[in-house]
Amino acid sequence: MNEFTVRLTTSFGLESILKKEANRLGYAPVKTEDGSVFVKGGYEDILRLDLSLRTANRVLIQVAEGKASSFDELYDLVYSIDWKEHLPKDAAFSVEKITSVSSALFSRSDCQAIIKKAAVEKLKKQYAAGAISETGPYYPLIARIKNDVCSIYLNASGEPLNKRGYRLNKLKAPISETLAAGIVLLSGYTGKREFADIMCGSGTIAIEAAMIASDMAPGLNRRFSVDDWHVVDTNRSKEIRERARDMIHRPDYRILASDIDRNAVRTSISNAKRCGTDSFIAFQKADMRDFRSRAKFGTIVTNPPYGERLSDRREAEELYKDLRNVFDSLTGWQMSIITANPEFQRCFGKKADRNRKLYNGNMLTYLYSYNENTGEKYG
Ligand SMILES: C[S@@+](CC[C@H](N)C(=O)[O-])C[C@H]1O[C@@H](n2cnc3c(N)ncnc32)[C@H](O)[C@@H]1O
């Protein structure tokens, strides 16, 4: 069976969580870089990774890596790839994404054209064909050039993995699904205590928490480009998905999604329905200031408004003060807050026990995590 170097991409700051996820699935990471974790595996492993990883953005198969400081070197590198090993005679393909950092080659359109030309020429030679029809399955390619070294990948995910298929309805400032899963996992939540997102917006954080608590694989509602390639036997692929479905169970503890805005609650419910987690979550229209719980232990993970416009800023900062009162009233609960507002800790009135830099798309945000409130008074 073919074994590849597989690059798992993620948002900056989530590498350690992605590494743990890969490990739990039985893949020992061979290398970690900013925004990426590398493992080894064959096509079946790639399908499992696509299906199961909560914090990966893409699963990429590395097909070549080598020096490319000129167009000729880039052409030779791509031509040296055994394309027949990966692509059928009628494969359709294009270079969907190309990045260049600290390298002589920086013109993306030129690099894209050269990669495509070299791959077509090699395929023609390998299949002894006059032309490549490109009428068959689609193979998205990704190239990264860094310090004059170029890596070429087949994108085995297709659409990025944050597109789980459940969030058709978005509200203002939603958090990406993979980042939501990442912050829930970074909070230490495993499903073994109560959970609440008390400013849930379109419900992403609570839905990801419900998937974690119920052992629901995040990719069950979608397909991946590796499916279109027919490299995993159809019965085997069905079996892998059925096994993942069999793992799903009702969470043992309550999960709450609430928001002051009725429309947000409605949106959360319809998103959760699409995902299949609606019966695992209690939804409420409520002001977070009124949140109370009798549970001895619990976790709040939430993404409050950050006051993007100056006029909203004061209101957002008042909200952070009120959030502190909620935290103080909940003995045994821990809280993690993700926000782009740099004044959060000052307004909340307490330095976080852990503070992580994370990116929501291109926006720099911070995750402030507070350990269990012991009920003692502190400043
Ligand atoms: C940044 S959005 C949350 C986005 C969400 N994480 C998502 O992925 O869609 C902030 C949410 O806080 C809610 N909110 C603001 N003040 C609130 C309050 N006092 N109580 C409850 N929810 C509140 C807003 O209605 C809004 O939906």
The ligand as a Gaussian input file, in Angstrom:
#p B3LYP/6-31G(d) Opt

LIG

0 1
 C      -19.400000      37.591000      18.112000
 S      -21.034000      37.014000      18.243000
 C      -20.846000      35.292000      18.533000
 C      -20.547000      34.569000      17.259000
 C      -20.568000      33.063000      17.414000
 N      -19.396000      32.554000      18.108000
 C      -20.714000      32.398000      16.045000
 O      -19.837000      31.598000      15.649000
 O      -21.671000      32.694000      15.326000
 C      -21.528000      37.645000      19.815000
 C      -22.950000      37.285000      20.238000
 O      -23.155000      37.793000      21.579000
 C      -24.540000      38.067000      21.722000
 N      -24.743000      38.925000      22.907000
 C      -24.405000      40.222000      23.073000
 N      -24.766000      40.639000      24.316000
 C      -25.303000      39.572000      24.946000
 C      -25.846000      39.358000      26.255000
 N      -25.902000      40.341000      27.169000
 N      -26.315000      38.145000      26.562000
 C      -26.306000      37.138000      25.656000
 N      -25.820000      37.280000      24.391000
 C      -25.314000      38.468000      24.041000
 C      -24.894000      38.725000      20.399000
 O      -26.287000      38.665000      20.174000
 C      -24.056000      37.898000      19.396000
 O      -24.838000      36.867000      18.835000

